[in-house]
Amino acid sequence: MLVLGSANADLVVPVPHRPGAGETVLGGDAAVLPGGKGANTAVAAARLGAPVAFAGAVGADQYGDLLRDSLTSAGVRTDHLRTSARPTGLAYITVTPDGENSIVVSPGANSDVGDADVDALTWDGVSTLVCSLEVPVDTVARAVAAAAAHGVRPVLNLSPVVPVPAGTLALLDPLIVNEHEAAALAGSPEGLLALGPRSAVVTLGARGALVVTPEGTAEVGAPSVDVVDTTGAGDAFAGALAFGLSSGSSLVEAAAFAARVAALSVTAAGAQPSYPTLDRVREIG
């Protein structure tokens, strides 16, 4: 499995409520944690036991060291993680008592991930490519095309939502979005296939996910859990979904498994530190 995407240091501050315009809110102690949609996805899959390689860029700074260490300790190969002249990407995250978060991302080195990084990728033994959109969309489009040309299944977590070439969408199997992104893109989950992907998965938070294929729509549930922090839950879902697909599961089976993984991830603080092992997932059925 190969993941191409962002690697950020998450600067997380608990707050009593989100600040309004011009408002200063006194928060709790800040934590610096490894994150970024791409790195999160890779770590989530590796924690489950998948062989994973990550392609992206970090800066030559303490945050870059933090991310390299986190990826390596999770078992992710970092052969394609390049050191950029730009600083490591940062995500500024506020978390309210209900576990919900607000995030501002400064891409930094992630904006430096380009064609040369894609052209340097090796595809032997890779069955699934997972991308997300905190790196340039042109780079993602090139990676998806290269994956398809090598017989590798391309998966895109279209977050944040940006315009994606029709030719790229047509190769995706599946396109992953949350329910708000689905509404913005197509008005309804069922309308996503009209955009071109071969299949789509819509995450529904605590309610699980919807799987949309030309054969119809299937809903999968998620276990009820006590929410601590939702940061990185969507990335946990993407990594677990790709793990399931790489292991031979159907899309519905993989989505049901991913919903359980994502649910477990919100029971602990942070993104990567909260991701469960396969044994932990099996404990909840």
Secondary structure, DSSP 4 states (H G I P E B T S, - for coil): -EEE---EEEEEEE-SS---TT--------EEEEE-HHHHHHHHHHHTT---EEEEEEESSHHHHHHHHHHHHTT-EEEEEEEESSPPEEEEEEE-TTS-EEEEEE-GGGGG--HHHHHT---TT--EEEEESSS-HHHHHHHHHHHHHTTPEEEEE--S-----HHHHTT-S-EEEEHHHHHHHHSSGGGGGGGS-S-EEEE-GGG-EEEEETTEEEEE-------S--TTHHHHHHHHHHHHHHTT--HHHHHHHHHHHHHHHTTSSSSGGGPPPHHHHHHT-
